[in-house]
């Protein structure tokens, strides 16, 4: 009888545990359909879902031995459906549509395979622009699995040679996690969590949330708290237990990296689960994130910490204005926030898993100190009065501000959480307006909004098209062209809080030639210029060889023309022009022999 009872109790405990611990079921993606697009083993410099400024990484970055011009092959049968050339972003990119409902992207390429390269170059000369976006029918460039389509490079927004490779759902155009398709990646390293962040003030706005940082140390098979607090803090750590001095809900974030065998680069986990007393409070799954929603990374991560401390903290709770819904699952009724038990101790467990099922566990405990305080007792009446005197901007609704000098309207998707909006006018006589500090730069804004500023001194008509809207986030300064709105106001589209003011830009870009005038370039492969603008950016550029347009390309501040049939042997004159956002133009003439 005792044996039967013991078996029943064991079965009951197992059943309860099985109910609470969620087992992942990976998507049913094809496992042997796509091949490695390179001829060398896959070592990753970045993977899907990795946190990047303003977006989630949408594919895998495959190392190319630190070199350019590795052969790039079609990962499966299909046809080239699109080629896009751009100075930033993916640089030179090829899209292949496959018959099984997926599309692959190969980015940061140098040249394409000869027939493709000729077609693209002919289109560039026909359209007289290099940054073309070409669409193809299924019969123009069909490809077979393994067929070479290009050579790898370092074009676009790339800081080192590599191949960016994506697998997308053709119908939705959403990038999917390529590591779930059976690519030959060797990875036996589990995620490495470095820090837990505890949030303690859910109900008082994004920018006054309490944040408490607790480093982690590995102890055997689990990670535990590695820092001991002091009395007097709102929340402190003693051993493996956090002690909280006030009531209310808490939220949790983690600072974590992952790695793979043979690479020092940090990558991202695949799933993260948060349990309180073995009950799931929320799960994050990094797969299927569209380009139309990728900027919600500024709601998913702690933007404030990233701006101030340059590290990514990923949060298990969901802000009310975060509409990246499908990466979250099993969230509790309070979007991932949860209370600490008024009596006893809560066990907190975080399970991090990568796409190869390598797993890390974080375990600690949390309890309330007795007696406890409520949040109001920790803030003086003056603090509350200061907050409530400010306008409250609410998430999920439009918000606006206007006075005699500045005006703007935020749409209903602009804010991820409610804020106590602040503004400040700073007298500034060296420009055409005062400086206006619009809230704080560490609070993210999702959408562009139109900012209008009225100058505080007359702008001559001859300079009306030279007005710039300057911006500072208290660290860096830049500008963009501003345009006449009405009644003497000027406007520009912006996407950040911070300090703005009006000024004038009459300075043309500076063109620096990497070749001397009169040079013999018979052994050179290209002509290269570097162009810098002191305030805004280069808006347009063009090159004319002996009076005829030639195809210059842009990579960051570098502008280059690779010699082709449009430049025969002999003496030539090249005229290169660059114009900034305010129409200030620079011209450089280069005489050379080829």
Buried (B, 14 or more C-beta within 10 A) or exposed (E): EEEEEEEEEEEEEEEEEEEEBBEEEEEEBBEEBBBBBBEEEBBBBBBBBBBBEEBBBBBBBBBBEEEBBBBBBBBBBBBBBBBBBBBEBBBBBBBBBBEEEBBBBBBBBBBBBEEBBEBBBEBBBEEEBBEBEBEBEEEEBBBEBBEBBBBBBBBBBBEEBBBBBBBBBBEEEBBBBBBBBBBEBEBEBBBBBBBBBBBBBBEBBBBEBBBBBBBBEEEEEBBBBBEEBEEEEBBBBEEEBBBBBBBBBBBBBBBBBBBBEBBEBBBBBBBBBBBBBEEBBBBBBBBBBBEEBBBBBBBBBBBBBBBEEEBBBBBBBBBBBBBBEEBBBBBBEBBBBBEBEEEEBBBBBBBBBBBBEBBBBBBBBBBBEEEBBEBEEBBEEEEEEEBEEBBEBBBBBEBEBEEEBBBBBBBEBBBBBBBBBBBEEEEBEEBBBBBBBBBBBBBBBBEEBEBBBBBBEEBEEEBEBBBBBBBBBEEEEEBBBBEEBEEEBBBBEBBBBBBBBBBBBEBBBEBEBEBEEEBEBEEBEEBBBBBEBEBBBBBEBBBBBBEEBBBBBBBBBEBBBBBEEBBEEEEBEBBBBBBBBBBBEBEBEBEBEB
